[in-house]
């Protein structure tokens, strides 16, 4: 069994493109605020691990998900060391696009996998 630790339609679509359909979705409700001095790549890694851990705890409470694999991911966009917020309203999205316009940026995506044995 496979559990996706996300509510993102894009993450679900990516799995489906490779022929995988999760048996359950267990999105984590985490504070995604970067830690002081945290670099974009490190933030992406930390959040992917934390989302996987939260889903592992949720799956452990559900007997129907015993022995499942859990996959979690996080994506961070940065201009230099400046981490862009995940825009939730049009004004935020417009501000992010203005910041990105004409500048190089990086997109960091990290994936965490929890095996049935907890590794």
C-alpha positions as CSV (number, residue, x, y, z in Angstrom):
1,X,0.0,0.0,0.0
2,X,1.1,3.6,-0.7
3,X,0.2,6.7,1.3
4,X,0.8,10.1,-0.1
5,X,1.5,12.7,2.6
6,X,0.0,15.5,0.5
7,X,-3.2,17.2,-0.6
8,X,-1.6,18.6,-3.7
9,X,-3.4,17.7,-6.9
10,X,0.0,18.1,-8.7
11,X,1.7,15.5,-6.5
12,X,-1.1,13.1,-7.1
13,X,-1.0,13.7,-10.8
14,X,2.8,13.0,-10.8
15,X,2.3,9.7,-9.1
16,X,-0.4,8.8,-11.5
17,X,1.8,9.6,-14.5
18,X,4.2,6.8,-13.4
19,X,1.3,4.4,-12.8
20,X,0.9,4.7,-9.1
21,X,-2.3,5.4,-7.3
22,X,-2.1,6.0,-3.6
23,X,-4.3,4.0,-1.3
24,X,-4.7,7.0,1.0
25,X,-3.9,10.7,1.3
26,X,-2.6,11.9,4.6
27,X,-1.6,15.6,4.2
28,X,0.2,17.1,7.1
29,X,-0.7,20.5,8.6
30,X,2.7,21.9,9.3
31,X,4.2,25.3,10.0
32,X,6.4,25.8,6.9
33,X,8.1,28.8,8.2
34,X,11.9,28.6,7.5
35,X,14.1,28.4,10.6
36,X,16.5,31.3,11.2
37,X,19.3,31.0,8.7
38,X,17.8,27.9,7.1
39,X,18.8,27.6,3.4
40,X,16.2,26.8,0.8
41,X,17.6,23.3,0.1
42,X,17.6,22.5,3.8
43,X,14.1,23.8,4.3
44,X,12.9,21.5,1.5
45,X,14.5,18.5,3.0
46,X,13.3,19.2,6.5
47,X,9.7,19.8,5.4
48,X,9.6,16.6,3.3
49,X,10.9,14.6,6.3
50,X,8.4,16.3,8.7
51,X,5.5,15.6,6.4
52,X,6.5,12.0,6.1
53,X,6.8,11.7,9.9
54,X,3.4,13.3,10.4
55,X,1.8,10.9,7.9
56,X,3.6,7.9,9.5
57,X,2.0,8.8,12.9
58,X,-1.4,9.2,11.1
59,X,-1.1,5.9,9.3
60,X,-0.1,4.1,12.6
61,X,-3.5,5.1,14.0
62,X,-5.3,3.4,11.0
63,X,-5.3,-0.4,10.9
64,X,-6.2,-0.4,7.2
65,X,-2.8,1.3,6.5
66,X,-0.7,-1.2,8.4
67,X,2.5,-2.0,6.4
68,X,2.2,0.9,4.1
69,X,4.9,2.9,2.3
70,X,4.6,6.7,2.8
71,X,5.9,9.2,0.3
72,X,6.1,13.0,1.1
73,X,7.6,15.9,-0.8
74,X,8.2,19.6,-0.5
75,X,9.2,22.2,-3.0
76,X,10.8,25.5,-2.3
77,X,11.5,28.3,-4.8
78,X,14.3,30.7,-4.0
79,X,16.0,33.7,-5.5
80,X,19.5,33.5,-4.0
81,X,18.9,32.6,-0.4
82,X,15.5,34.4,-0.3
83,X,12.8,31.8,0.0
84,X,9.5,32.7,-1.8
85,X,6.3,32.1,0.1
86,X,3.7,29.7,-1.2
87,X,1.3,32.2,-2.6
88,X,-2.3,31.7,-1.5
89,X,-3.8,34.8,-2.8
90,X,-3.5,36.7,-6.1
91,X,-1.6,39.6,-4.6
92,X,1.1,37.3,-3.1
93,X,1.4,35.4,-6.4
94,X,1.8,38.7,-8.3
95,X,4.5,39.8,-5.9
96,X,6.4,36.5,-6.3
97,X,6.2,36.8,-10.1
98,X,7.5,40.4,-10.0
99,X,10.4,39.2,-7.9
100,X,11.2,36.3,-10.3
101,X,10.8,38.4,-13.4
102,X,14.2,38.7,-15.2
103,X,16.1,36.9,-12.4
104,X,17.5,33.5,-12.1
105,X,15.9,31.3,-9.5
106,X,16.2,27.8,-8.2
107,X,13.5,25.2,-7.4
108,X,14.3,22.7,-4.7
109,X,12.2,19.6,-4.4
110,X,12.9,16.9,-1.7
111,X,11.2,13.6,-1.4
112,X,11.0,11.4,1.7
113,X,10.0,7.8,1.8
114,X,9.0,5.8,4.9
115,X,9.1,2.1,4.6
116,X,6.7,-0.3,6.4
117,X,9.5,-1.0,8.9
118,X,9.8,2.7,9.7
119,X,13.1,3.4,7.9
